[in-house]
Amino acid sequence: MRVGQGFDVHRLVTGRRLLLGGVEIPHGRGLEGHSDADVLAHAVGDALLGAIGSGDLGSEFPSADPAWRDVSGSELLGRVLLKVDAAGFVIENVDATLIAQEPRLAPFRGAIEKGLVGMLRVDPARVNVKLKSTDRLGAIGRGEGIAAQAVVLVRRSV
């Protein structure tokens, strides 16, 4: 068994859709980034790459490469899953936390978790998504962005 952890944060800006776990969340602003800026998908992708000892999303899918412009978190995770499989591992567990002051994400937690399960193509019992705010502390607390962190456990496939 191997453990990986991941983190991502993006600024909230006008003129972008807000996607978390592949789910569009109604809000006046979305996350700024070269790709779709889905912080949840990115944190889980980084955690998976870390667990198999294969770097991070930035080295795999550099923002300087126009090929990755506006790519979806789902596509990135799909490519990461191919690397996980090629390395001989399967996902045992994913535990992720979204950190946002705004918008209020509680009404969307189930949909976000289901979206992440779909991206990862695993049993829903293997995925958990938690929601936290920063109680108005710092940049996230001021509503300037959203962050995510994830921990994954993978095991050698049989």
FIGUDO-596140 format. One line per 4 residues: number of its first residue (from 1); their letters; for each residue x, y, z of N, C-alpha, C, O, CB. Coordinates in steps of 0.001 Angstrom, whole numbers. Last residue first. Glycine has a CB too. Layout:
<recs>
NUM	a	X Y Z X Y Z X Y Z X Y Z X Y Z; ...
</recs>
This chain:
<recs>
158	vsrr	-3720 -7027 -8080 -3386 -8462 -8047 -3139 -8984 -9432 -2846 -10167 -9603 -4499 -9270 -7383; -2196 -3866 -7540 -3264 -4696 -8098 -2782 -6144 -8131 -1585 -6422 -8200 -3676 -4207 -9532; -1196 -2320 -4545 -793 -3066 -5743 -1961 -3887 -6238 -2647 -4536 -5447 427 -3977 -5456; -3182 493 -3586 -2547 -799 -3310 -2160 -1443 -4636 -2724 -1146 -5689 -3498 -1738 -2490
154	vlvv	-3471 3796 -2202 -3503 2865 -3334 -2826 1565 -2907 -2007 1545 -1988 -2797 3478 -4600; -5107 6406 -741 -4426 5149 -446 -4575 4269 -1684 -5688 4030 -2152 -5016 4446 850; -4879 9955 -578 -5324 8717 -1219 -4481 7549 -718 -3320 7696 -335 -5235 8831 -2764; -6072 13077 328 -5185 11979 707 -5758 10738 42 -6964 10494 90 -5071 11810 2288
150	aqaa	-6261 16511 -594 -6707 15119 -722 -5606 14186 -225 -4411 14459 -339 -7082 14787 -2199; -7676 19776 -606 -6589 18858 -264 -7140 17445 -319 -8333 17218 -117 -5984 19175 1151; -8393 22882 -2160 -8745 21483 -1884 -7491 20740 -1484 -6393 21033 -1957 -9417 20807 -3118; -9761 26224 -2160 -8664 25258 -2105 -9224 23856 -1888 -10374 23680 -1488 -7661 25624 -979
146	igeg	-10712 29255 -3675 -11126 27957 -3134 -9923 27038 -3193 -9155 27066 -4155 -12346 27352 -3926; -10765 32865 -3128 -10442 31620 -3817 -11021 30412 -3122 -11723 30525 -2117 -8957 31465 -3938; -11726 35082 -1797 -10852 35302 -2943 -10545 34028 -3721 -10104 34105 -4868 -9570 35926 -2484; -13187 35239 541 -13878 34871 -691 -13047 35057 -1938 -13597 35179 -3033 -15121 35660 -818
142	rgia	-11857 35576 2848 -12353 36802 2218 -13074 36508 898 -13520 37431 217 -11194 37775 1973; -11026 32983 3282 -12056 33544 4141 -12643 34838 3618 -13794 35165 3908 -11506 33771 5498; -8939 32886 1471 -10133 32059 1225 -11289 32594 2053 -12419 32651 1569 -9864 30558 1567; -7162 34700 2715 -7679 34951 1365 -8931 34134 1072 -9882 34647 483 -6611 34639 329
138	glrd	-8038 34856 6288 -7184 34732 5113 -7890 34970 3805 -9049 35383 3767 -6575 33399 5086; -11112 33830 7755 -9692 34132 7919 -8960 33966 6596 -9239 33024 5854 -9064 33228 8995; -13766 33021 7766 -13449 34363 7272 -12000 34791 7513 -11694 35983 7480 -14364 35355 7914; -13632 30305 8370 -14234 31247 9317 -13785 32678 9051 -13471 33437 9968 -13883 30854 10747
134	tskl	-12919 28802 6286 -11813 29280 7123 -12322 30301 8137 -11541 31070 8697 -10693 29901 6250; -14800 25771 5874 -14555 27181 5600 -13353 27579 6446 -12837 26778 7226 -15824 28080 5918; -15130 22550 4291 -14688 23406 5395 -14658 24851 4923 -14509 25127 3733 -13290 22970 5920; -16325 19358 3549 -16391 20788 3258 -15983 21573 4494 -16437 21292 5603 -17812 21197 2794
130	kvnv	-15218 16215 2141 -15609 17058 3268 -15575 18517 2828 -14894 18874 1867 -14675 16827 4494; -15808 13205 569 -15529 14630 362 -16077 15392 1556 -17238 15239 1934 -16158 15156 -981; -14622 9985 -78 -15252 10871 893 -14833 12302 591 -13653 12582 382 -14871 10474 2351; -14764 6818 -1614 -14536 8254 -1762 -15310 9032 -693 -16486 8772 -440 -14951 8724 -3176
126	rapd	-15496 4183 -1529 -14057 4465 -1476 -13731 5964 -1499 -12563 6344 -1414 -13366 3786 -2637; -18163 3938 -1978 -17711 3742 -594 -16227 4057 -430 -15748 4185 696 -17983 2306 -150; -18444 4053 -4761 -18664 5257 -3962 -18192 5137 -2511 -17857 6144 -1887 -20118 5599 -3978; -15901 2439 -6582 -17057 2258 -5723 -17222 3522 -4867 -16242 4012 -4305 -16903 978 -4828
122	vrlm	-14672 4440 -9359 -14508 3543 -8217 -15833 3410 -7476 -16768 4174 -7713 -13399 4058 -7263; -14021 6429 -11309 -14558 5109 -11679 -14297 4077 -10587 -13776 2992 -10845 -13941 4632 -13003; -13295 9022 -11024 -12328 8014 -10588 -12747 6593 -10962 -11933 5670 -10935 -12134 8105 -9093; -15523 10389 -11942 -14219 10652 -12558 -13237 9522 -12254 -12451 9118 -13111 -13650 11995 -12062
118	gvlg	-17461 9384 -10159 -17559 9113 -11588 -16239 9327 -12307 -15870 8542 -13181 -18620 9984 -12209; -16523 10489 -7751 -16621 9024 -7897 -16663 8651 -9374 -15987 7715 -9800 -17882 8474 -7166; -16925 13195 -8362 -15572 12683 -8164 -15535 11167 -8303 -14612 10622 -8908 -15039 13098 -6793; -19743 13235 -8468 -18945 13606 -9634 -17531 13077 -9544 -16989 12567 -10525 -18916 15106 -9793
114	keia	-20342 12549 -5825 -20760 11646 -6918 -19968 11948 -8187 -19567 11031 -8903 -22285 11784 -7195; -19351 14846 -4570 -18775 13534 -4256 -19112 12525 -5360 -18257 11742 -5773 -19295 13025 -2884; -21081 16741 -5711 -19631 16852 -5907 -18963 15498 -5654 -18113 15061 -6431 -19030 17938 -4968; -23554 15853 -4747 -23309 15890 -6195 -21815 15953 -6494 -21336 15297 -7419 -24025 17094 -6833
110	grfp	-23140 16196 -1956 -23461 14894 -2532 -23176 14827 -4019 -22613 13843 -4500 -24904 14563 -2283; -22653 19035 -1780 -21659 18039 -1367 -21918 16682 -2002 -20992 16073 -2538 -21650 17901 146; -24374 21106 -2262 -23831 20418 -3437 -22876 19274 -3078 -22345 18613 -3971 -23112 21412 -4318; -25059 22405 77 -26144 21828 -729 -25647 20976 -1909 -26419 20210 -2486 -27026 22941 -1255
106	alrp	-22400 23239 957 -23125 22140 1606 -24263 21574 748 -24419 20355 696 -23686 22614 2928; -21157 25495 -73 -21095 24250 -849 -21924 23107 -270 -22131 22100 -947 -19675 23806 -961; -21524 28824 -601 -21853 27771 372 -21997 26462 -402 -22855 26339 -1277 -23179 28111 1181; -18789 29980 -2685 -20179 29900 -2261 -20361 28822 -1190 -19462 28025 -923 -21085 29613 -3465
102	eqai	-16998 30976 225 -18115 31157 -684 -17792 30485 -2003 -16627 30428 -2397 -18430 32653 -890; -15031 29722 1585 -15948 30558 2356 -17208 30808 1533 -18321 30847 2057 -15273 31904 2758; -13647 26486 1320 -14245 27655 663 -15096 28424 1661 -15795 27832 2482 -15100 27230 -561; -12097 23616 659 -12020 24721 1610 -12488 25978 896 -11822 26476 -11 -10567 24895 2179
98	ltad	-12693 20176 554 -12825 21451 -151 -12862 22552 896 -13567 22443 1899 -14111 21485 -1062; -10885 17269 1000 -11516 18390 1685 -11513 19603 761 -10468 20006 250 -10788 18709 3022; -10995 13675 645 -10691 15018 155 -11467 16068 939 -12547 15805 1469 -11012 15130 -1341; -9837 10524 363 -10450 11419 1334 -10029 12834 964 -8841 13154 969 -10031 11056 2811
94	vnei	-10052 7439 -1143 -9795 8855 -1399 -10545 9653 -336 -11750 9477 -157 -10240 9275 -2857; -8749 4120 -1384 -9511 5120 -653 -9087 6525 -1079 -7911 6773 -1344 -9324 4937 864; -7637 2450 -3322 -8282 1846 -2161 -9200 2857 -1478 -10297 2507 -1043 -7228 1321 -1168; -6977 2161 -6688 -7377 3069 -5610 -8104 2295 -4528 -9067 1576 -4796 -8271 4207 -6147
90	vfga	-4199 155 -7718 -5621 478 -7747 -5927 1374 -6547 -5229 1347 -5534 -6505 -824 -7727; -1188 -208 -9726 -1918 125 -8499 -3399 299 -8774 -3811 556 -9906 -1354 1397 -7867; 654 -379 -11830 244 -1588 -11126 -493 -1346 -9823 -439 -2173 -8913 1428 -2414 -10853; 1244 1645 -13481 2199 1421 -12390 1815 213 -11537 2554 -174 -10632 2293 2665 -11509
86	advk	-1010 1670 -15058 253 1223 -15662 1315 942 -14601 2186 95 -14801 772 2276 -16649; -2846 2794 -13195 -3023 1423 -13685 -1711 875 -14251 -1338 -261 -13955 -4129 1374 -14762; -1751 5346 -12984 -1929 4523 -11780 -2031 3050 -12188 -1386 2182 -11601 -3205 4966 -10979; -1965 6198 -15643 -637 6058 -15030 -699 5182 -13777 195 4370 -13539 -59 7445 -14676
82	llvr	-4745 6265 -15883 -3976 5388 -16776 -2575 5154 -16214 -2052 4043 -16296 -3888 5996 -18197; -5295 8250 -14003 -5719 6873 -13729 -5011 5873 -14636 -4708 4757 -14212 -7229 6743 -13899; -4356 10484 -15376 -3666 10055 -14158 -4029 8602 -13839 -3165 7816 -13448 -4030 10983 -12965; -6305 10615 -17366 -4902 10354 -17743 -4078 9907 -16540 -3203 9050 -16668 -4270 11612 -18368
78	glle	-8529 11185 -15753 -8515 9994 -16612 -7103 9620 -17022 -6744 8443 -17027 -9368 10222 -17854; -7802 13638 -14670 -7861 12465 -13798 -7868 11168 -14607 -7280 10170 -14190 -9103 12531 -12903; -7986 15173 -17055 -6712 15050 -16338 -6707 13820 -15440 -5746 13050 -15433 -6440 16311 -15504; -10732 14883 -17594 -9737 14364 -18541 -8377 14197 -17864 -7696 13194 -18075 -9610 15303 -19760
74	sgsv	-11788 16143 -15301 -12120 14748 -15595 -11111 14134 -16561 -10681 12996 -16371 -13535 14647 -16180; -10947 18723 -15542 -10410 17925 -14446 -10666 16449 -14675 -9858 15603 -14292 -11016 18361 -13119; -10434 19592 -19000 -11283 19332 -17834 -10541 18520 -16779 -9637 17743 -17083 -12557 18596 -18257; -8484 22208 -20426 -8738 20782 -20257 -9552 20566 -18975 -9370 21280 -17989 -7399 19980 -20209
70	drwa	-7758 24845 -20977 -9176 24546 -20737 -9495 23063 -20616 -10664 22684 -20696 -9996 25124 -21836; -4770 23758 -22348 -5634 24919 -22141 -7087 24470 -22044 -7587 23786 -22938 -5460 25948 -23286; -2989 21809 -22977 -3765 21606 -21758 -4685 22782 -21443 -5315 22805 -20386 -2836 21366 -20596; -1656 22664 -25190 -2481 21459 -25329 -3389 21254 -24124 -4431 20607 -24226 -1595 20232 -25521
66	pdas	66 24712 -24507 -1292 25064 -24932 -2207 23852 -25103 -3426 24012 -25156 -1234 25829 -26228; 2048 24579 -21726 1707 23805 -22926 265 24113 -23332 -663 23810 -22582 1894 22270 -22678; 2276 25832 -19340 2930 26485 -20477 2593 25788 -21798 2828 26346 -22870 4450 26507 -20272; 1229 24112 -17515 357 25198 -17981 979 25966 -19135 273 26685 -19843 48 26155 -16839
62	pfes	1897 20614 -17987 2358 21980 -17710 1447 23055 -18298 959 22930 -19422 3754 22163 -18249; 1240 17896 -16836 387 18692 -17707 736 20171 -17522 -62 20914 -16951 -1123 18431 -17404; 3293 16874 -15224 2629 16007 -16212 1875 16808 -17269 1869 16449 -18447 1664 15056 -15510; 3981 18967 -13573 5024 18385 -14423 4428 17493 -15513 4994 17372 -16599 6012 17579 -13572
58	gldg	1509 19540 -12384 2249 20587 -13081 3340 20047 -13985 3599 20607 -15051 2850 21528 -12089; 800 17151 -11075 61 17585 -12266 822 18629 -13070 788 18610 -14300 -1291 18142 -11866; 3870 15366 -10195 2650 16115 -9906 1990 16558 -11212 2536 16372 -12299 2958 17341 -9010; 5606 12278 -9644 5583 13735 -9770 4269 14364 -9396 3625 13971 -8423 5916 14120 -11151
54	sgia	5088 9521 -9071 5180 10022 -10442 4990 11526 -10543 4286 12002 -11433 4163 9335 -11301; 4512 7691 -6969 5867 8222 -7162 6098 8797 -8542 7161 8601 -9132 6874 7148 -6907; 1971 7025 -6427 2699 6088 -7300 4109 6589 -7613 4819 5991 -8422 1923 5870 -8609; 1235 9138 -4782 1172 7771 -4250 1944 6778 -5112 2505 5809 -4601 -277 7323 -4134
50	glla	1438 11334 -6521 2363 11188 -5402 2400 9766 -4868 3467 9246 -4539 1986 12138 -4291; -754 10843 -8172 598 10832 -8743 1641 10673 -7643 2623 9951 -7819 863 12127 -9543; -2785 11145 -6230 -2584 9860 -6916 -1189 9767 -7528 -522 8738 -7416 -3645 9665 -8008; -2467 13842 -5533 -2334 12803 -4515 -2072 11438 -5157 -1235 10672 -4680 -3599 12746 -3643
46	dgva	-3008 15095 -7984 -1678 15221 -7367 -1446 14132 -6332 -357 13562 -6258 -1515 16601 -6714; -5737 14345 -8220 -4738 13933 -9219 -3325 14003 -8672 -2532 13083 -8868 -4843 14803 -10462; -6816 15679 -6015 -6864 14211 -6054 -5849 13681 -7072 -5178 12682 -6815 -8299 13716 -6409; -6345 18328 -6817 -5767 17829 -5568 -5743 16300 -5554 -4758 15698 -5128 -6561 18360 -4357
42	halv	-7846 18419 -9233 -6399 18635 -9247 -5738 18098 -7978 -4679 17475 -8054 -6090 20123 -9405; -10471 18011 -8387 -9861 17049 -9317 -8343 17179 -9306 -7630 16177 -9363 -10400 17258 -10748; -10639 20358 -6793 -10829 19029 -6214 -10184 17963 -7097 -9438 17114 -6609 -12330 18731 -6025; -10281 22521 -8533 -9306 22279 -7465 -9436 20894 -6857 -8434 20311 -6442 -9459 23318 -6383
38	dads	-10499 22981 -11714 -11254 22172 -10747 -10297 21749 -9628 -9591 20749 -9753 -11909 20910 -11440; -9602 24507 -13874 -9291 24936 -12500 -10113 24208 -11440 -10391 24769 -10380 -9517 26422 -12367; -9611 23856 -16482 -10905 24258 -15927 -10792 24665 -14461 -11770 25118 -13866 -11913 23125 -16072; -6377 25359 -17014 -7358 24311 -17316 -8721 24790 -16813 -8961 25994 -16728 -6956 22930 -16653
34	hgel	-5341 27729 -16075 -5048 27338 -17463 -6042 26276 -17920 -6494 26287 -19065 -3589 26809 -17598; -7671 29636 -14036 -6610 28664 -14275 -6442 28382 -15753 -7285 28745 -16574 -6896 27373 -13533; -10006 30647 -11608 -9057 31039 -12640 -7991 29960 -12792 -7474 29437 -11805 -8411 32402 -12302; -13293 29571 -10987 -11876 29502 -10627 -10986 29776 -11832 -11178 29224 -12915 -11544 28134 -10033
30	grgh	-16034 31947 -11053 -15449 30622 -11177 -13970 30692 -10852 -13456 31749 -10485 -15670 30050 -12590; -18951 33696 -9836 -17538 33616 -10220 -17108 32150 -10308 -17725 31256 -9727 -16643 34388 -9203; -21573 33437 -9106 -21227 34549 -9986 -19788 34539 -10454 -19426 35284 -11366 -21501 35830 -9298; -22728 30083 -9313 -22078 31149 -8558 -21693 32236 -9549 -21507 31949 -10732 -20823 30621 -7765
26	piev	-23578 26756 -9269 -24050 28089 -9627 -23439 29148 -8704 -23613 29111 -7486 -25586 28147 -9564; -21169 24462 -10212 -21818 25054 -9053 -22289 26453 -9452 -21486 27258 -9924 -20848 25103 -7811; -20822 21582 -12044 -20924 23036 -12129 -21760 23557 -10972 -22905 23149 -10778 -21536 23469 -13480; -18600 19019 -11266 -19972 19512 -11124 -19961 21036 -11206 -19182 21697 -10518 -20608 19032 -9777
22	ggll	-16037 18098 -11120 -16712 17997 -12406 -18138 18522 -12397 -18817 18473 -13422 -16717 16583 -12851; -15205 18832 -8647 -15504 17420 -8867 -16256 17197 -10165 -17015 16237 -10302 -16306 16868 -7709; -16385 21881 -9511 -15786 21163 -8386 -16179 19697 -8498 -17364 19364 -8448 -16241 21768 -7009; -16366 24830 -11317 -16459 23379 -11400 -15713 22765 -10220 -14553 23091 -9967 -15890 22859 -12749
18	lrrg	-17746 27723 -12281 -17187 27104 -11083 -17444 25609 -11146 -18587 25162 -11045 -17796 27719 -9789; -16797 29529 -15227 -17700 28598 -14537 -16982 28036 -13321 -15760 27890 -13325 -18166 27444 -15487; -15892 33009 -15394 -15535 31578 -15461 -16621 30766 -14757 -17273 31240 -13827 -14127 31308 -14804; -16442 35681 -14962 -16298 35221 -16339 -15889 33759 -16480 -15570 33316 -17584 -15302 36066 -17033
14	tvlr	-14481 36605 -12083 -15694 36677 -12897 -15395 36129 -14291 -14247 36116 -14736 -16226 38142 -12981; -12722 34311 -9919 -12776 35449 -10840 -14112 35446 -11582 -14779 34417 -11689 -11592 35404 -11848; -10889 32938 -7266 -12220 33135 -7840 -12213 34410 -8682 -11759 35460 -8226 -13309 33213 -6721; -7819 31142 -7574 -8513 32399 -7295 -9894 32380 -7959 -10051 31873 -9070 -7677 33616 -7797
10	hvdf	-7077 27905 -6254 -7247 28828 -7367 -8064 30029 -6916 -8886 29941 -6004 -7925 28129 -8564; -5111 25204 -5097 -5865 26419 -4775 -5924 27292 -6025 -4945 27403 -6762 -5213 27197 -3576; -4435 21898 -3936 -4550 22862 -5020 -5373 24048 -4529 -6226 23906 -3653 -5196 22216 -6285; -2711 18946 -2975 -3280 20241 -2612 -3387 21089 -3874 -2541 21009 -4765 -2413 20960 -1522
6	gqgv	-2362 15524 -1856 -2371 16576 -2873 -3052 17826 -2363 -3865 17777 -1439 -3061 16091 -4138; -611 12540 -1038 -1407 13698 -630 -1299 14761 -1715 -281 14878 -2396 -933 14259 754; -654 8970 -867 -279 10215 -1529 -1151 11330 -1017 -2290 11106 -610 -396 10095 -3059; 574 5783 131 -254 6951 412 267 8134 -394 1474 8285 -583 -262 7279 1933
2	rm	378 2302 -637 1094 3579 -683 103 4717 -493 -1054 4627 -902 1865 3742 -2023; 847 -1182 0 0 0 0 886 1237 0 1986 1236 552 -960 3 1221
</recs>
